[in-house]
Amino acid sequence: MDILILFVLIIGGLLLFITEVFLIPGFGVAGIASAASLLYAIYFAFDTLGIQAGWITLGVVFLGIVAITTWFVRTKTVDRLAVKKSLDFRPDPLAGTGLKVGDTGIALTRLTLIGNAEINGHQLEVQSADGFIDERTPIQVSRISNGVVYVQRINH
């Protein structure tokens, strides 16, 4: 009966190890339960079955973890579980603004090359096309490139 308990603890611990490492990565309940099960199996073997059985159990647990890890890596199981899609989404900060070259507005902050401005009722991050522009200066959109709005001061 003691060997059956030991066998169930080791198999359960190794299954939880697989779950934690390869299915639900991170340090969670499965990892804690796996460690507890395997450590208790080793303690149980030393305490109940003797020193020789304890060392054998320790070796079986160690070899089980190494064998499972090696098997998963060699069979490319990790590659099948891995996410291979890269994120290619780029948010468009100008979506819905209807902004075009020639629109006018006012600098909300000092444009030390980059700052904030209000154009057509929208607050946007803009870049100065002609040096520093003071706060509250009237500005005009000179060009739009790759989502960056370039502005210049309006000379009256």
Phi and psi in radians as a Rosetta constraint file:
Dihedral C 1 N 2 CA 2 C 2 CIRCULARHARMONIC -1.120 0.35
Dihedral N 2 CA 2 C 2 N 3 CIRCULARHARMONIC -0.650 0.35
Dihedral C 2 N 3 CA 3 C 3 CIRCULARHARMONIC -1.210 0.35
Dihedral N 3 CA 3 C 3 N 4 CIRCULARHARMONIC -0.619 0.35
Dihedral C 3 N 4 CA 4 C 4 CIRCULARHARMONIC -1.104 0.35
Dihedral N 4 CA 4 C 4 N 5 CIRCULARHARMONIC -0.764 0.35
Dihedral C 4 N 5 CA 5 C 5 CIRCULARHARMONIC -1.066 0.35
Dihedral N 5 CA 5 C 5 N 6 CIRCULARHARMONIC -0.785 0.35
Dihedral C 5 N 6 CA 6 C 6 CIRCULARHARMONIC -1.079 0.35
Dihedral N 6 CA 6 C 6 N 7 CIRCULARHARMONIC -0.765 0.35
Dihedral C 6 N 7 CA 7 C 7 CIRCULARHARMONIC -1.067 0.35
Dihedral N 7 CA 7 C 7 N 8 CIRCULARHARMONIC -0.794 0.35
Dihedral C 7 N 8 CA 8 C 8 CIRCULARHARMONIC -1.129 0.35
Dihedral N 8 CA 8 C 8 N 9 CIRCULARHARMONIC -0.704 0.35
Dihedral C 8 N 9 CA 9 C 9 CIRCULARHARMONIC -1.114 0.35
Dihedral N 9 CA 9 C 9 N 10 CIRCULARHARMONIC -0.747 0.35
Dihedral C 9 N 10 CA 10 C 10 CIRCULARHARMONIC -1.201 0.35
Dihedral N 10 CA 10 C 10 N 11 CIRCULARHARMONIC -0.838 0.35
Dihedral C 10 N 11 CA 11 C 11 CIRCULARHARMONIC -1.089 0.35
Dihedral N 11 CA 11 C 11 N 12 CIRCULARHARMONIC -0.774 0.35
Dihedral C 11 N 12 CA 12 C 12 CIRCULARHARMONIC -1.079 0.35
Dihedral N 12 CA 12 C 12 N 13 CIRCULARHARMONIC -0.737 0.35
Dihedral C 12 N 13 CA 13 C 13 CIRCULARHARMONIC -1.119 0.35
Dihedral N 13 CA 13 C 13 N 14 CIRCULARHARMONIC -0.707 0.35
Dihedral C 13 N 14 CA 14 C 14 CIRCULARHARMONIC -1.219 0.35
Dihedral N 14 CA 14 C 14 N 15 CIRCULARHARMONIC -0.655 0.35
Dihedral C 14 N 15 CA 15 C 15 CIRCULARHARMONIC -1.129 0.35
Dihedral N 15 CA 15 C 15 N 16 CIRCULARHARMONIC -0.716 0.35
Dihedral C 15 N 16 CA 16 C 16 CIRCULARHARMONIC -1.165 0.35
Dihedral N 16 CA 16 C 16 N 17 CIRCULARHARMONIC -0.594 0.35
Dihedral C 16 N 17 CA 17 C 17 CIRCULARHARMONIC -1.074 0.35
Dihedral N 17 CA 17 C 17 N 18 CIRCULARHARMONIC -0.810 0.35
Dihedral C 17 N 18 CA 18 C 18 CIRCULARHARMONIC -1.022 0.35
Dihedral N 18 CA 18 C 18 N 19 CIRCULARHARMONIC -0.792 0.35
Dihedral C 18 N 19 CA 19 C 19 CIRCULARHARMONIC -1.068 0.35
Dihedral N 19 CA 19 C 19 N 20 CIRCULARHARMONIC -0.793 0.35
Dihedral C 19 N 20 CA 20 C 20 CIRCULARHARMONIC -1.203 0.35
Dihedral N 20 CA 20 C 20 N 21 CIRCULARHARMONIC -0.798 0.35
Dihedral C 20 N 21 CA 21 C 21 CIRCULARHARMONIC -1.370 0.35
Dihedral N 21 CA 21 C 21 N 22 CIRCULARHARMONIC -0.688 0.35
Dihedral C 21 N 22 CA 22 C 22 CIRCULARHARMONIC -1.899 0.35
Dihedral N 22 CA 22 C 22 N 23 CIRCULARHARMONIC -0.384 0.35
Dihedral C 22 N 23 CA 23 C 23 CIRCULARHARMONIC -1.867 0.35
Dihedral N 23 CA 23 C 23 N 24 CIRCULARHARMONIC -0.737 0.35
Dihedral C 23 N 24 CA 24 C 24 CIRCULARHARMONIC -2.193 0.35
Dihedral N 24 CA 24 C 24 N 25 CIRCULARHARMONIC 1.367 0.35
Dihedral C 24 N 25 CA 25 C 25 CIRCULARHARMONIC -1.130 0.35
Dihedral N 25 CA 25 C 25 N 26 CIRCULARHARMONIC 2.691 0.35
Dihedral C 25 N 26 CA 26 C 26 CIRCULARHARMONIC 2.079 0.35
Dihedral N 26 CA 26 C 26 N 27 CIRCULARHARMONIC -3.123 0.35
Dihedral C 26 N 27 CA 27 C 27 CIRCULARHARMONIC -1.863 0.35
Dihedral N 27 CA 27 C 27 N 28 CIRCULARHARMONIC 1.717 0.35
Dihedral C 27 N 28 CA 28 C 28 CIRCULARHARMONIC -2.278 0.35
Dihedral N 28 CA 28 C 28 N 29 CIRCULARHARMONIC -2.762 0.35
Dihedral C 28 N 29 CA 29 C 29 CIRCULARHARMONIC -1.091 0.35
Dihedral N 29 CA 29 C 29 N 30 CIRCULARHARMONIC -0.754 0.35
Dihedral C 29 N 30 CA 30 C 30 CIRCULARHARMONIC -1.086 0.35
Dihedral N 30 CA 30 C 30 N 31 CIRCULARHARMONIC -0.681 0.35
Dihedral C 30 N 31 CA 31 C 31 CIRCULARHARMONIC -1.178 0.35
Dihedral N 31 CA 31 C 31 N 32 CIRCULARHARMONIC -0.735 0.35
Dihedral C 31 N 32 CA 32 C 32 CIRCULARHARMONIC -1.153 0.35
Dihedral N 32 CA 32 C 32 N 33 CIRCULARHARMONIC -0.752 0.35
Dihedral C 32 N 33 CA 33 C 33 CIRCULARHARMONIC -1.145 0.35
Dihedral N 33 CA 33 C 33 N 34 CIRCULARHARMONIC -0.668 0.35
Dihedral C 33 N 34 CA 34 C 34 CIRCULARHARMONIC -1.094 0.35
Dihedral N 34 CA 34 C 34 N 35 CIRCULARHARMONIC -0.863 0.35
Dihedral C 34 N 35 CA 35 C 35 CIRCULARHARMONIC -1.068 0.35
Dihedral N 35 CA 35 C 35 N 36 CIRCULARHARMONIC -0.747 0.35
Dihedral C 35 N 36 CA 36 C 36 CIRCULARHARMONIC -1.111 0.35
Dihedral N 36 CA 36 C 36 N 37 CIRCULARHARMONIC -0.766 0.35
Dihedral C 36 N 37 CA 37 C 37 CIRCULARHARMONIC -1.129 0.35
Dihedral N 37 CA 37 C 37 N 38 CIRCULARHARMONIC -0.816 0.35
Dihedral C 37 N 38 CA 38 C 38 CIRCULARHARMONIC -1.192 0.35
Dihedral N 38 CA 38 C 38 N 39 CIRCULARHARMONIC -0.724 0.35
Dihedral C 38 N 39 CA 39 C 39 CIRCULARHARMONIC -1.160 0.35
Dihedral N 39 CA 39 C 39 N 40 CIRCULARHARMONIC -0.677 0.35
Dihedral C 39 N 40 CA 40 C 40 CIRCULARHARMONIC -1.195 0.35
Dihedral N 40 CA 40 C 40 N 41 CIRCULARHARMONIC -0.596 0.35
Dihedral C 40 N 41 CA 41 C 41 CIRCULARHARMONIC -1.080 0.35
Dihedral N 41 CA 41 C 41 N 42 CIRCULARHARMONIC -0.744 0.35
Dihedral C 41 N 42 CA 42 C 42 CIRCULARHARMONIC -1.151 0.35
Dihedral N 42 CA 42 C 42 N 43 CIRCULARHARMONIC -0.798 0.35
Dihedral C 42 N 43 CA 43 C 43 CIRCULARHARMONIC -1.058 0.35
Dihedral N 43 CA 43 C 43 N 44 CIRCULARHARMONIC -0.784 0.35
Dihedral C 43 N 44 CA 44 C 44 CIRCULARHARMONIC -1.064 0.35
Dihedral N 44 CA 44 C 44 N 45 CIRCULARHARMONIC -0.736 0.35
Dihedral C 44 N 45 CA 45 C 45 CIRCULARHARMONIC -1.129 0.35
Dihedral N 45 CA 45 C 45 N 46 CIRCULARHARMONIC -0.793 0.35
Dihedral C 45 N 46 CA 46 C 46 CIRCULARHARMONIC -1.110 0.35
Dihedral N 46 CA 46 C 46 N 47 CIRCULARHARMONIC -0.754 0.35
Dihedral C 46 N 47 CA 47 C 47 CIRCULARHARMONIC -1.294 0.35
Dihedral N 47 CA 47 C 47 N 48 CIRCULARHARMONIC -0.727 0.35
Dihedral C 47 N 48 CA 48 C 48 CIRCULARHARMONIC -1.680 0.35
Dihedral N 48 CA 48 C 48 N 49 CIRCULARHARMONIC -0.737 0.35
Dihedral C 48 N 49 CA 49 C 49 CIRCULARHARMONIC -1.773 0.35
Dihedral N 49 CA 49 C 49 N 50 CIRCULARHARMONIC -0.201 0.35
Dihedral C 49 N 50 CA 50 C 50 CIRCULARHARMONIC 1.943 0.35
Dihedral N 50 CA 50 C 50 N 51 CIRCULARHARMONIC 3.015 0.35
Dihedral C 50 N 51 CA 51 C 51 CIRCULARHARMONIC -1.161 0.35
Dihedral N 51 CA 51 C 51 N 52 CIRCULARHARMONIC -0.740 0.35
Dihedral C 51 N 52 CA 52 C 52 CIRCULARHARMONIC -1.114 0.35
Dihedral N 52 CA 52 C 52 N 53 CIRCULARHARMONIC -0.765 0.35
Dihedral C 52 N 53 CA 53 C 53 CIRCULARHARMONIC -1.147 0.35
Dihedral N 53 CA 53 C 53 N 54 CIRCULARHARMONIC -0.597 0.35
Dihedral C 53 N 54 CA 54 C 54 CIRCULARHARMONIC -1.111 0.35
Dihedral N 54 CA 54 C 54 N 55 CIRCULARHARMONIC -0.788 0.35
Dihedral C 54 N 55 CA 55 C 55 CIRCULARHARMONIC -1.165 0.35
Dihedral N 55 CA 55 C 55 N 56 CIRCULARHARMONIC -0.663 0.35
Dihedral C 55 N 56 CA 56 C 56 CIRCULARHARMONIC -1.104 0.35
Dihedral N 56 CA 56 C 56 N 57 CIRCULARHARMONIC -0.760 0.35
Dihedral C 56 N 57 CA 57 C 57 CIRCULARHARMONIC -1.101 0.35
Dihedral N 57 CA 57 C 57 N 58 CIRCULARHARMONIC -0.745 0.35
Dihedral C 57 N 58 CA 58 C 58 CIRCULARHARMONIC -1.037 0.35
Dihedral N 58 CA 58 C 58 N 59 CIRCULARHARMONIC -0.768 0.35
Dihedral C 58 N 59 CA 59 C 59 CIRCULARHARMONIC -1.126 0.35
Dihedral N 59 CA 59 C 59 N 60 CIRCULARHARMONIC -0.719 0.35
Dihedral C 59 N 60 CA 60 C 60 CIRCULARHARMONIC -1.108 0.35
Dihedral N 60 CA 60 C 60 N 61 CIRCULARHARMONIC -0.739 0.35
Dihedral C 60 N 61 CA 61 C 61 CIRCULARHARMONIC -1.117 0.35
Dihedral N 61 CA 61 C 61 N 62 CIRCULARHARMONIC -0.821 0.35
Dihedral C 61 N 62 CA 62 C 62 CIRCULARHARMONIC -1.068 0.35
Dihedral N 62 CA 62 C 62 N 63 CIRCULARHARMONIC -0.856 0.35
Dihedral C 62 N 63 CA 63 C 63 CIRCULARHARMONIC -1.125 0.35
Dihedral N 63 CA 63 C 63 N 64 CIRCULARHARMONIC -0.594 0.35
Dihedral C 63 N 64 CA 64 C 64 CIRCULARHARMONIC -1.119 0.35
Dihedral N 64 CA 64 C 64 N 65 CIRCULARHARMONIC -0.762 0.35
Dihedral C 64 N 65 CA 65 C 65 CIRCULARHARMONIC -1.153 0.35
Dihedral N 65 CA 65 C 65 N 66 CIRCULARHARMONIC -0.773 0.35
Dihedral C 65 N 66 CA 66 C 66 CIRCULARHARMONIC -1.116 0.35
Dihedral N 66 CA 66 C 66 N 67 CIRCULARHARMONIC -0.775 0.35
Dihedral C 66 N 67 CA 67 C 67 CIRCULARHARMONIC -1.112 0.35
Dihedral N 67 CA 67 C 67 N 68 CIRCULARHARMONIC -0.755 0.35
Dihedral C 67 N 68 CA 68 C 68 CIRCULARHARMONIC -1.121 0.35
Dihedral N 68 CA 68 C 68 N 69 CIRCULARHARMONIC -0.802 0.35
Dihedral C 68 N 69 CA 69 C 69 CIRCULARHARMONIC -1.088 0.35
Dihedral N 69 CA 69 C 69 N 70 CIRCULARHARMONIC -0.785 0.35
Dihedral C 69 N 70 CA 70 C 70 CIRCULARHARMONIC -1.100 0.35
Dihedral N 70 CA 70 C 70 N 71 CIRCULARHARMONIC -0.755 0.35
Dihedral C 70 N 71 CA 71 C 71 CIRCULARHARMONIC -1.089 0.35
Dihedral N 71 CA 71 C 71 N 72 CIRCULARHARMONIC -0.780 0.35
Dihedral C 71 N 72 CA 72 C 72 CIRCULARHARMONIC -1.113 0.35
Dihedral N 72 CA 72 C 72 N 73 CIRCULARHARMONIC -0.705 0.35
Dihedral C 72 N 73 CA 73 C 73 CIRCULARHARMONIC -1.241 0.35
Dihedral N 73 CA 73 C 73 N 74 CIRCULARHARMONIC -0.749 0.35
Dihedral C 73 N 74 CA 74 C 74 CIRCULARHARMONIC -1.256 0.35
Dihedral N 74 CA 74 C 74 N 75 CIRCULARHARMONIC -0.542 0.35
Dihedral C 74 N 75 CA 75 C 75 CIRCULARHARMONIC -1.513 0.35
Dihedral N 75 CA 75 C 75 N 76 CIRCULARHARMONIC 0.133 0.35
Dihedral C 75 N 76 CA 76 C 76 CIRCULARHARMONIC 1.067 0.35
Dihedral N 76 CA 76 C 76 N 77 CIRCULARHARMONIC 0.387 0.35
Dihedral C 76 N 77 CA 77 C 77 CIRCULARHARMONIC -1.105 0.35
Dihedral N 77 CA 77 C 77 N 78 CIRCULARHARMONIC -0.651 0.35
Dihedral C 77 N 78 CA 78 C 78 CIRCULARHARMONIC -1.112 0.35
Dihedral N 78 CA 78 C 78 N 79 CIRCULARHARMONIC -0.682 0.35
Dihedral C 78 N 79 CA 79 C 79 CIRCULARHARMONIC -1.135 0.35
Dihedral N 79 CA 79 C 79 N 80 CIRCULARHARMONIC -0.652 0.35
Dihedral C 79 N 80 CA 80 C 80 CIRCULARHARMONIC -1.207 0.35
Dihedral N 80 CA 80 C 80 N 81 CIRCULARHARMONIC -0.530 0.35
Dihedral C 80 N 81 CA 81 C 81 CIRCULARHARMONIC -1.473 0.35
Dihedral N 81 CA 81 C 81 N 82 CIRCULARHARMONIC -0.314 0.35
Dihedral C 81 N 82 CA 82 C 82 CIRCULARHARMONIC -1.291 0.35
Dihedral N 82 CA 82 C 82 N 83 CIRCULARHARMONIC 2.576 0.35
Dihedral C 82 N 83 CA 83 C 83 CIRCULARHARMONIC -1.452 0.35
Dihedral N 83 CA 83 C 83 N 84 CIRCULARHARMONIC 2.163 0.35
Dihedral C 83 N 84 CA 84 C 84 CIRCULARHARMONIC -1.885 0.35
Dihedral N 84 CA 84 C 84 N 85 CIRCULARHARMONIC -0.135 0.35
Dihedral C 84 N 85 CA 85 C 85 CIRCULARHARMONIC -1.387 0.35
Dihedral N 85 CA 85 C 85 N 86 CIRCULARHARMONIC 2.334 0.35
Dihedral C 85 N 86 CA 86 C 86 CIRCULARHARMONIC -1.734 0.35
Dihedral N 86 CA 86 C 86 N 87 CIRCULARHARMONIC 2.633 0.35
Dihedral C 86 N 87 CA 87 C 87 CIRCULARHARMONIC -1.442 0.35
Dihedral N 87 CA 87 C 87 N 88 CIRCULARHARMONIC 2.118 0.35
Dihedral C 87 N 88 CA 88 C 88 CIRCULARHARMONIC -2.052 0.35
Dihedral N 88 CA 88 C 88 N 89 CIRCULARHARMONIC 0.279 0.35
Dihedral C 88 N 89 CA 89 C 89 CIRCULARHARMONIC -1.408 0.35
Dihedral N 89 CA 89 C 89 N 90 CIRCULARHARMONIC 2.301 0.35
Dihedral C 89 N 90 CA 90 C 90 CIRCULARHARMONIC -2.178 0.35
Dihedral N 90 CA 90 C 90 N 91 CIRCULARHARMONIC 2.098 0.35
Dihedral C 90 N 91 CA 91 C 91 CIRCULARHARMONIC -1.153 0.35
Dihedral N 91 CA 91 C 91 N 92 CIRCULARHARMONIC 2.511 0.35
Dihedral C 91 N 92 CA 92 C 92 CIRCULARHARMONIC -1.815 0.35
Dihedral N 92 CA 92 C 92 N 93 CIRCULARHARMONIC 1.805 0.35
Dihedral C 92 N 93 CA 93 C 93 CIRCULARHARMONIC -1.177 0.35
Dihedral N 93 CA 93 C 93 N 94 CIRCULARHARMONIC -0.254 0.35
Dihedral C 93 N 94 CA 94 C 94 CIRCULARHARMONIC -1.698 0.35
Dihedral N 94 CA 94 C 94 N 95 CIRCULARHARMONIC 0.018 0.35
Dihedral C 94 N 95 CA 95 C 95 CIRCULARHARMONIC -1.080 0.35
Dihedral N 95 CA 95 C 95 N 96 CIRCULARHARMONIC 2.290 0.35
Dihedral C 95 N 96 CA 96 C 96 CIRCULARHARMONIC 1.432 0.35
Dihedral N 96 CA 96 C 96 N 97 CIRCULARHARMONIC 0.017 0.35
Dihedral C 96 N 97 CA 97 C 97 CIRCULARHARMONIC -1.579 0.35
Dihedral N 97 CA 97 C 97 N 98 CIRCULARHARMONIC -0.418 0.35
Dihedral C 97 N 98 CA 98 C 98 CIRCULARHARMONIC 1.126 0.35
Dihedral N 98 CA 98 C 98 N 99 CIRCULARHARMONIC 0.468 0.35
Dihedral C 98 N 99 CA 99 C 99 CIRCULARHARMONIC -1.288 0.35
Dihedral N 99 CA 99 C 99 N 100 CIRCULARHARMONIC 2.411 0.35
Dihedral C 99 N 100 CA 100 C 100 CIRCULARHARMONIC -2.514 0.35
Dihedral N 100 CA 100 C 100 N 101 CIRCULARHARMONIC 2.847 0.35
Dihedral C 100 N 101 CA 101 C 101 CIRCULARHARMONIC -1.075 0.35
Dihedral N 101 CA 101 C 101 N 102 CIRCULARHARMONIC 2.348 0.35
Dihedral C 101 N 102 CA 102 C 102 CIRCULARHARMONIC 1.808 0.35
Dihedral N 102 CA 102 C 102 N 103 CIRCULARHARMONIC -0.293 0.35
Dihedral C 102 N 103 CA 103 C 103 CIRCULARHARMONIC -1.125 0.35
Dihedral N 103 CA 103 C 103 N 104 CIRCULARHARMONIC 2.583 0.35
Dihedral C 103 N 104 CA 104 C 104 CIRCULARHARMONIC -2.019 0.35
Dihedral N 104 CA 104 C 104 N 105 CIRCULARHARMONIC 2.783 0.35
Dihedral C 104 N 105 CA 105 C 105 CIRCULARHARMONIC -2.909 0.35
Dihedral N 105 CA 105 C 105 N 106 CIRCULARHARMONIC -2.722 0.35
Dihedral C 105 N 106 CA 106 C 106 CIRCULARHARMONIC -2.416 0.35
Dihedral N 106 CA 106 C 106 N 107 CIRCULARHARMONIC 2.480 0.35
Dihedral C 106 N 107 CA 107 C 107 CIRCULARHARMONIC -1.284 0.35
Dihedral N 107 CA 107 C 107 N 108 CIRCULARHARMONIC 2.166 0.35
Dihedral C 107 N 108 CA 108 C 108 CIRCULARHARMONIC -1.486 0.35
Dihedral N 108 CA 108 C 108 N 109 CIRCULARHARMONIC -0.550 0.35
Dihedral C 108 N 109 CA 109 C 109 CIRCULARHARMONIC -2.201 0.35
Dihedral N 109 CA 109 C 109 N 110 CIRCULARHARMONIC 2.934 0.35
Dihedral C 109 N 110 CA 110 C 110 CIRCULARHARMONIC -1.199 0.35
Dihedral N 110 CA 110 C 110 N 111 CIRCULARHARMONIC 2.198 0.35
Dihedral C 110 N 111 CA 111 C 111 CIRCULARHARMONIC -1.540 0.35
Dihedral N 111 CA 111 C 111 N 112 CIRCULARHARMONIC 1.572 0.35
Dihedral C 111 N 112 CA 112 C 112 CIRCULARHARMONIC -1.603 0.35
Dihedral N 112 CA 112 C 112 N 113 CIRCULARHARMONIC 1.198 0.35
Dihedral C 112 N 113 CA 113 C 113 CIRCULARHARMONIC 1.358 0.35
Dihedral N 113 CA 113 C 113 N 114 CIRCULARHARMONIC -0.852 0.35
Dihedral C 113 N 114 CA 114 C 114 CIRCULARHARMONIC -2.216 0.35
Dihedral N 114 CA 114 C 114 N 115 CIRCULARHARMONIC 2.447 0.35
Dihedral C 114 N 115 CA 115 C 115 CIRCULARHARMONIC -2.984 0.35
Dihedral N 115 CA 115 C 115 N 116 CIRCULARHARMONIC -2.908 0.35
Dihedral C 115 N 116 CA 116 C 116 CIRCULARHARMONIC -1.916 0.35
Dihedral N 116 CA 116 C 116 N 117 CIRCULARHARMONIC 2.559 0.35
Dihedral C 116 N 117 CA 117 C 117 CIRCULARHARMONIC -2.525 0.35
Dihedral N 117 CA 117 C 117 N 118 CIRCULARHARMONIC 2.772 0.35
Dihedral C 117 N 118 CA 118 C 118 CIRCULARHARMONIC -1.915 0.35
Dihedral N 118 CA 118 C 118 N 119 CIRCULARHARMONIC 2.080 0.35
Dihedral C 118 N 119 CA 119 C 119 CIRCULARHARMONIC -2.289 0.35
Dihedral N 119 CA 119 C 119 N 120 CIRCULARHARMONIC 2.193 0.35
Dihedral C 119 N 120 CA 120 C 120 CIRCULARHARMONIC 0.945 0.35
Dihedral N 120 CA 120 C 120 N 121 CIRCULARHARMONIC 0.606 0.35
Dihedral C 120 N 121 CA 121 C 121 CIRCULARHARMONIC 1.420 0.35
Dihedral N 121 CA 121 C 121 N 122 CIRCULARHARMONIC 0.102 0.35
Dihedral C 121 N 122 CA 122 C 122 CIRCULARHARMONIC -1.988 0.35
Dihedral N 122 CA 122 C 122 N 123 CIRCULARHARMONIC 2.325 0.35
Dihedral C 122 N 123 CA 123 C 123 CIRCULARHARMONIC -1.530 0.35
Dihedral N 123 CA 123 C 123 N 124 CIRCULARHARMONIC 2.170 0.35
Dihedral C 123 N 124 CA 124 C 124 CIRCULARHARMONIC -2.329 0.35
Dihedral N 124 CA 124 C 124 N 125 CIRCULARHARMONIC 2.736 0.35
Dihedral C 124 N 125 CA 125 C 125 CIRCULARHARMONIC -1.535 0.35
Dihedral N 125 CA 125 C 125 N 126 CIRCULARHARMONIC 2.235 0.35
Dihedral C 125 N 126 CA 126 C 126 CIRCULARHARMONIC -2.259 0.35
Dihedral N 126 CA 126 C 126 N 127 CIRCULARHARMONIC 2.887 0.35
Dihedral C 126 N 127 CA 127 C 127 CIRCULARHARMONIC -2.159 0.35
Dihedral N 127 CA 127 C 127 N 128 CIRCULARHARMONIC 2.364 0.35
Dihedral C 127 N 128 CA 128 C 128 CIRCULARHARMONIC -1.317 0.35
Dihedral N 128 CA 128 C 128 N 129 CIRCULARHARMONIC 2.314 0.35
Dihedral C 128 N 129 CA 129 C 129 CIRCULARHARMONIC -1.605 0.35
Dihedral N 129 CA 129 C 129 N 130 CIRCULARHARMONIC -0.198 0.35
Dihedral C 129 N 130 CA 130 C 130 CIRCULARHARMONIC -2.400 0.35
Dihedral N 130 CA 130 C 130 N 131 CIRCULARHARMONIC 0.897 0.35
Dihedral C 130 N 131 CA 131 C 131 CIRCULARHARMONIC 1.519 0.35
Dihedral N 131 CA 131 C 131 N 132 CIRCULARHARMONIC -2.783 0.35
Dihedral C 131 N 132 CA 132 C 132 CIRCULARHARMONIC -1.289 0.35
Dihedral N 132 CA 132 C 132 N 133 CIRCULARHARMONIC 2.413 0.35
Dihedral C 132 N 133 CA 133 C 133 CIRCULARHARMONIC -2.221 0.35
Dihedral N 133 CA 133 C 133 N 134 CIRCULARHARMONIC 2.223 0.35
Dihedral C 133 N 134 CA 134 C 134 CIRCULARHARMONIC -1.247 0.35
Dihedral N 134 CA 134 C 134 N 135 CIRCULARHARMONIC 2.795 0.35
Dihedral C 134 N 135 CA 135 C 135 CIRCULARHARMONIC -1.077 0.35
Dihedral N 135 CA 135 C 135 N 136 CIRCULARHARMONIC 2.545 0.35
Dihedral C 135 N 136 CA 136 C 136 CIRCULARHARMONIC 1.183 0.35
Dihedral N 136 CA 136 C 136 N 137 CIRCULARHARMONIC 0.319 0.35
Dihedral C 136 N 137 CA 137 C 137 CIRCULARHARMONIC -1.553 0.35
Dihedral N 137 CA 137 C 137 N 138 CIRCULARHARMONIC 2.358 0.35
Dihedral C 137 N 138 CA 138 C 138 CIRCULARHARMONIC -1.118 0.35
Dihedral N 138 CA 138 C 138 N 139 CIRCULARHARMONIC 2.374 0.35
Dihedral C 138 N 139 CA 139 C 139 CIRCULARHARMONIC -2.296 0.35
Dihedral N 139 CA 139 C 139 N 140 CIRCULARHARMONIC 2.872 0.35
Dihedral C 139 N 140 CA 140 C 140 CIRCULARHARMONIC -2.397 0.35
Dihedral N 140 CA 140 C 140 N 141 CIRCULARHARMONIC 2.465 0.35
Dihedral C 140 N 141 CA 141 C 141 CIRCULARHARMONIC -1.258 0.35
Dihedral N 141 CA 141 C 141 N 142 CIRCULARHARMONIC 2.119 0.35
Dihedral C 141 N 142 CA 142 C 142 CIRCULARHARMONIC -1.685 0.35
Dihedral N 142 CA 142 C 142 N 143 CIRCULARHARMONIC -0.568 0.35
Dihedral C 142 N 143 CA 143 C 143 CIRCULARHARMONIC -2.879 0.35
Dihedral N 143 CA 143 C 143 N 144 CIRCULARHARMONIC 2.815 0.35
Dihedral C 143 N 144 CA 144 C 144 CIRCULARHARMONIC -2.257 0.35
Dihedral N 144 CA 144 C 144 N 145 CIRCULARHARMONIC 2.152 0.35
Dihedral C 144 N 145 CA 145 C 145 CIRCULARHARMONIC -2.448 0.35
Dihedral N 145 CA 145 C 145 N 146 CIRCULARHARMONIC 2.111 0.35
Dihedral C 145 N 146 CA 146 C 146 CIRCULARHARMONIC 0.921 0.35
Dihedral N 146 CA 146 C 146 N 147 CIRCULARHARMONIC 0.725 0.35
Dihedral C 146 N 147 CA 147 C 147 CIRCULARHARMONIC 1.398 0.35
Dihedral N 147 CA 147 C 147 N 148 CIRCULARHARMONIC 0.044 0.35
Dihedral C 147 N 148 CA 148 C 148 CIRCULARHARMONIC -1.801 0.35
Dihedral N 148 CA 148 C 148 N 149 CIRCULARHARMONIC 2.240 0.35
Dihedral C 148 N 149 CA 149 C 149 CIRCULARHARMONIC -1.699 0.35
Dihedral N 149 CA 149 C 149 N 150 CIRCULARHARMONIC 2.125 0.35
Dihedral C 149 N 150 CA 150 C 150 CIRCULARHARMONIC -1.775 0.35
Dihedral N 150 CA 150 C 150 N 151 CIRCULARHARMONIC 2.289 0.35
Dihedral C 150 N 151 CA 151 C 151 CIRCULARHARMONIC -2.192 0.35
Dihedral N 151 CA 151 C 151 N 152 CIRCULARHARMONIC 2.818 0.35
Dihedral C 151 N 152 CA 152 C 152 CIRCULARHARMONIC -2.423 0.35
Dihedral N 152 CA 152 C 152 N 153 CIRCULARHARMONIC 2.745 0.35
Dihedral C 152 N 153 CA 153 C 153 CIRCULARHARMONIC -1.268 0.35
Dihedral N 153 CA 153 C 153 N 154 CIRCULARHARMONIC 2.601 0.35
Dihedral C 153 N 154 CA 154 C 154 CIRCULARHARMONIC -1.630 0.35
Dihedral N 154 CA 154 C 154 N 155 CIRCULARHARMONIC 2.134 0.35
Dihedral C 154 N 155 CA 155 C 155 CIRCULARHARMONIC -1.621 0.35
Dihedral N 155 CA 155 C 155 N 156 CIRCULARHARMONIC 2.065 0.35
